[in-house]
Amino acid sequence: MDIYFAVLNFTLAGAIGLIGLLTFTKVSTPNEVIFASLPLLFALHQFTEGFVWLGVGGHIEYRALELAAGIFIYYAQGVLPFLIPLSIWLIEKDGYRKKLVGMLTLLGLGLAVYTMYGLAIVPSTVTVINNTLYYNNPWTANIYDATIYILTTCGALMLSSSIAVALFGVLNLIGLTIIFLLRPYGFTSLWCLYAAVISGLLYFHFIERRIKFLQDLKEKSTQFNEKFNKELNSLNKKRLFTFKKA
């Protein structure tokens, strides 16, 4: 089964990676780089977990397993609670949403520093339970870290003014809840897999943005035409009045 799951992770990584590359091509400002990189980073994350499956099955050296598992857990538990709210804060327009996401970004930064410090001094383990990878570290295995983690990741996504991004956040919250209720030991592995699969939704943020841009352009064009016609009519009336007077 470990080979099967490894191949599944590698295959998903390839498919999500293609979507990630397509999403990255839609970047138009530096502020969008981190956000547009998320699907690609999720793909690389799943690629890493493919090696974890190979490691727990004894198909690669134990040192390689430690390296793959370390990369996976550091990114999943240490980087994401800061990276996700930061990416949303950078693309959000000024307003109350940006301020709230900014506060979550600072909270996520604090959690990221705290978590990565704990991961560095407390050894992590990875085992297989019911065909699910169980990443365990006593430092992060508590309800407080989990609550802040969900708040900074799903909360920031749901606060976005983009319908596609907010939907991604809602679906992640639903997925997290189901995973926690059914397989809490697979929280890290299964949620990252689920989030990677649905990260293609982030591509539609750029489609949504393009539609909004064209709508705004059309509205401005209509306003310009109305103003132009009004000014032209005014000039014609003045010219006609001057001609009659002459």
C-alpha positions as CSV (number, residue, x, y, z in Angstrom):
1,M,0.0,0.0,0.0
2,D,2.9,2.4,0.7
3,I,3.9,2.2,-3.0
4,Y,0.4,2.9,-4.1
5,F,0.1,6.0,-1.8
6,A,3.5,7.2,-2.9
7,V,2.5,7.0,-6.6
8,L,-0.8,8.7,-5.7
9,N,1.0,11.6,-4.0
10,F,3.4,11.9,-7.0
11,T,0.6,11.9,-9.5
12,L,-1.4,14.5,-7.6
13,A,1.7,16.6,-7.2
14,G,2.1,16.6,-11.0
15,A,-1.5,17.5,-11.7
16,I,-1.7,20.2,-9.0
17,G,1.7,21.5,-10.2
18,L,0.3,22.1,-13.7
19,I,-2.5,24.1,-12.2
20,G,0.0,25.9,-10.0
21,L,2.1,26.9,-13.0
22,L,-1.0,28.1,-14.8
23,T,-2.0,30.2,-11.8
24,F,1.5,31.7,-11.5
25,T,1.3,32.9,-15.1
26,K,-1.7,35.2,-14.1
27,V,0.5,37.3,-11.7
28,S,0.4,40.9,-12.7
29,T,1.8,42.6,-9.5
30,P,4.5,41.7,-7.0
31,N,1.9,41.5,-4.3
32,E,0.3,38.5,-6.0
33,V,3.4,36.3,-6.1
34,I,3.0,34.6,-2.8
35,F,-0.7,34.0,-3.3
36,A,-0.2,32.6,-6.8
37,S,2.5,30.3,-5.6
38,L,0.3,28.5,-3.1
39,P,-1.0,25.8,-5.5
40,L,2.5,25.1,-6.7
41,L,3.8,24.9,-3.1
42,F,1.0,22.5,-2.2
43,A,2.1,20.4,-5.2
44,L,5.7,20.3,-4.0
45,H,4.4,19.5,-0.5
46,Q,2.5,16.5,-1.8
47,F,5.6,15.4,-3.8
48,T,7.6,15.5,-0.6
49,E,5.0,13.3,1.1
50,G,5.4,10.7,-1.7
51,F,8.9,10.2,-0.3
52,V,7.6,9.9,3.2
53,W,5.4,7.0,2.0
54,L,8.4,5.4,0.4
55,G,10.4,5.9,3.7
56,V,7.8,4.3,6.0
57,G,7.7,1.3,3.6
58,G,11.4,0.9,3.8
59,H,12.0,1.7,0.1
60,I,14.5,4.5,0.8
61,E,17.1,5.1,3.5
62,Y,15.9,6.2,7.0
63,R,17.9,9.4,6.7
64,A,15.9,10.3,3.5
65,L,12.7,9.6,5.4
66,E,13.7,11.9,8.2
67,L,14.5,14.7,5.7
68,A,11.2,14.3,3.8
69,A,9.1,14.1,7.0
70,G,10.9,17.1,8.4
71,I,10.2,19.2,5.3
72,F,6.6,18.1,5.3
73,I,5.8,18.9,8.9
74,Y,7.8,22.1,9.0
75,Y,5.9,23.5,6.0
76,A,2.5,22.1,7.2
77,Q,2.7,23.2,10.8
78,G,5.3,25.9,10.8
79,V,5.0,27.9,7.5
80,L,1.4,27.7,6.4
81,P,-0.2,29.6,9.4
82,F,1.9,32.6,8.5
83,L,2.2,32.2,4.7
84,I,-1.6,31.9,4.0
85,P,-2.7,35.1,5.9
86,L,0.3,37.0,4.5
87,S,-0.6,36.1,0.9
88,I,-4.2,37.3,1.5
89,W,-3.1,40.5,3.2
90,L,-0.9,41.3,0.3
91,I,-3.6,41.0,-2.3
92,E,-6.5,42.5,-0.3
93,K,-7.4,46.2,-0.9
94,D,-7.3,48.7,2.0
95,G,-10.3,48.4,4.3
96,Y,-11.5,46.5,7.4
97,R,-10.8,43.1,5.7
98,K,-7.2,44.0,5.2
99,K,-6.8,45.1,8.8
100,L,-8.4,41.9,10.2
101,V,-6.2,39.8,7.9
102,G,-3.2,41.8,9.0
103,M,-3.9,40.9,12.6
104,L,-4.2,37.3,11.7
105,T,-0.9,37.5,9.8
106,L,0.8,38.8,13.0
107,L,-0.8,36.0,15.0
108,G,0.3,33.5,12.4
109,L,3.8,34.8,12.5
110,G,3.9,34.3,16.3
111,L,2.5,30.7,15.9
112,A,5.0,30.0,13.1
113,V,8.0,31.1,15.3
114,Y,6.7,29.2,18.3
115,T,6.0,26.0,16.3
116,M,9.2,25.9,14.4
117,Y,11.2,26.4,17.6
118,G,9.3,23.5,19.1
119,L,9.9,21.3,16.0
120,A,13.6,22.1,16.2
121,I,14.0,21.0,19.8
122,V,11.4,18.2,20.2
123,P,11.8,15.2,17.8
124,S,8.9,14.4,15.5
125,T,7.7,11.0,14.5
126,V,5.8,9.6,11.6
127,T,3.9,6.4,11.6
128,V,1.1,4.8,9.6
129,I,-2.4,4.3,11.3
130,N,-5.2,2.9,9.2
131,N,-3.4,3.7,5.9
132,T,-2.9,7.3,7.1
133,L,0.3,9.0,7.9
134,Y,0.4,10.2,11.5
135,Y,2.8,13.1,12.1
136,N,3.3,13.6,15.8
137,N,5.2,16.1,17.8
138,P,4.4,16.7,21.5
139,W,5.1,20.4,21.2
140,T,2.3,21.1,18.7
141,A,-0.1,18.3,19.8
142,N,-2.5,20.6,21.7
143,I,-5.9,22.2,21.2
144,Y,-4.5,25.8,21.5
145,D,-2.1,25.5,18.6
146,A,-4.8,23.8,16.5
147,T,-7.3,26.6,17.2
148,I,-4.9,29.4,16.3
149,Y,-3.8,27.4,13.2
150,I,-7.4,27.1,11.9
151,L,-8.1,30.8,12.8
152,T,-5.0,32.1,10.9
153,T,-5.4,29.8,7.8
154,C,-9.1,29.3,7.2
155,G,-10.1,32.6,8.9
156,A,-7.8,34.7,6.7
157,L,-9.1,32.9,3.6
158,M,-12.8,33.4,4.5
159,L,-12.2,37.1,5.2
160,S,-11.0,37.6,1.6
161,S,-13.2,39.8,-0.6
162,S,-12.6,37.3,-3.5
163,I,-15.5,34.8,-3.8
164,A,-13.1,32.1,-5.0
165,V,-10.7,32.6,-2.1
166,A,-13.4,32.8,0.5
167,L,-15.0,29.6,-0.9
168,F,-11.6,27.9,-0.6
169,G,-11.5,28.9,3.0
170,V,-15.0,27.6,3.8
171,L,-14.2,24.3,2.1
172,N,-11.0,24.0,4.0
173,L,-12.8,24.6,7.3
174,I,-15.4,21.9,6.4
175,G,-12.6,19.5,5.4
176,L,-10.7,20.2,8.6
177,T,-13.8,19.5,10.7
178,I,-14.6,16.2,9.0
179,I,-11.0,15.0,9.3
180,F,-10.7,16.0,12.9
181,L,-13.9,14.1,13.7
182,L,-13.2,11.0,11.7
183,R,-9.4,10.7,11.7
184,P,-7.8,13.2,14.1
185,Y,-4.4,11.4,13.9
186,G,-4.4,12.2,10.2
187,F,-5.0,15.9,10.7
188,T,-1.7,17.1,9.2
189,S,-1.4,14.7,6.3
190,L,-5.1,14.5,5.2
191,W,-5.8,18.2,5.5
192,C,-2.7,19.1,3.4
193,L,-3.8,16.5,0.8
194,Y,-7.3,17.9,0.8
195,A,-6.1,21.5,0.6
196,A,-3.8,20.7,-2.2
197,V,-6.6,19.0,-4.2
198,I,-8.9,22.0,-3.9
199,S,-6.2,24.7,-4.3
200,G,-7.1,24.9,-8.0
201,L,-9.9,27.2,-6.8
202,L,-7.3,29.9,-6.3
203,Y,-6.9,30.0,-10.0
204,F,-10.4,31.4,-10.3
205,H,-9.5,34.4,-8.2
206,F,-7.6,35.7,-11.2
207,I,-10.5,34.9,-13.5
208,E,-12.7,36.8,-11.0
209,R,-10.3,39.7,-10.9
210,R,-10.2,39.8,-14.8
211,I,-14.0,39.9,-15.0
212,K,-14.1,42.7,-12.4
213,F,-11.4,44.6,-14.3
214,L,-13.4,44.4,-17.5
215,Q,-16.6,45.4,-15.8
216,D,-14.9,48.5,-14.3
217,L,-13.4,49.3,-17.6
218,K,-16.8,49.1,-19.3
219,E,-18.3,51.3,-16.6
220,K,-15.6,53.9,-16.9
221,S,-16.0,53.8,-20.7
222,T,-19.7,54.3,-20.4
223,Q,-19.2,57.2,-18.0
224,F,-16.6,58.8,-20.3
225,N,-18.9,58.5,-23.3
226,E,-21.7,60.1,-21.4
227,K,-19.4,62.9,-20.3
228,F,-18.0,63.3,-23.8
229,N,-21.5,63.4,-25.4
230,K,-22.7,65.9,-22.8
231,E,-19.7,68.2,-23.4
232,L,-20.0,67.8,-27.2
233,N,-23.7,68.8,-27.0
234,S,-22.8,71.8,-24.9
235,L,-20.2,73.0,-27.4
236,N,-22.7,72.5,-30.3
237,K,-25.3,74.6,-28.5
238,K,-22.7,77.3,-27.9
239,R,-21.6,77.3,-31.5
240,L,-25.2,77.4,-32.7
241,F,-26.0,80.3,-30.4
242,T,-22.9,82.2,-31.6
243,F,-23.8,81.5,-35.3
244,K,-27.4,82.9,-34.8
245,K,-26.1,85.9,-33.0
246,A,-23.7,86.7,-35.8
